[in-house]
Amino acid sequence: MYMADYMVLEPISGMIVDENEIIANAKVTYLIELYMIGASSNRQVNNISNNVLYGEGTSVYGIAAYVGKYLNITNNDITTIVI
């Protein structure tokens, strides 16, 4: 799922990604990828916490965040294995 699929016209704020289990096995995989999260002016904190992330592949990324502000990334169990 990509946020662009929903035609979001401004950055998302106040997002919570909490208590998820994400498992992936692919050549290139981003377990959580965020773009322009919290970059708006309302300054609501975005939380990514208490997640279990596991990925295997030739290029694996746990949490990738680009052009973001007000991000709180804490207490995530991330395992990446390059094969």
Helices and strands as residue ranges (DSSP letters): G 3-6, E 16-18, E 21-25, E 28-35, E 46-49, E 52-57, E 59-66, E 71-74, E 77-82
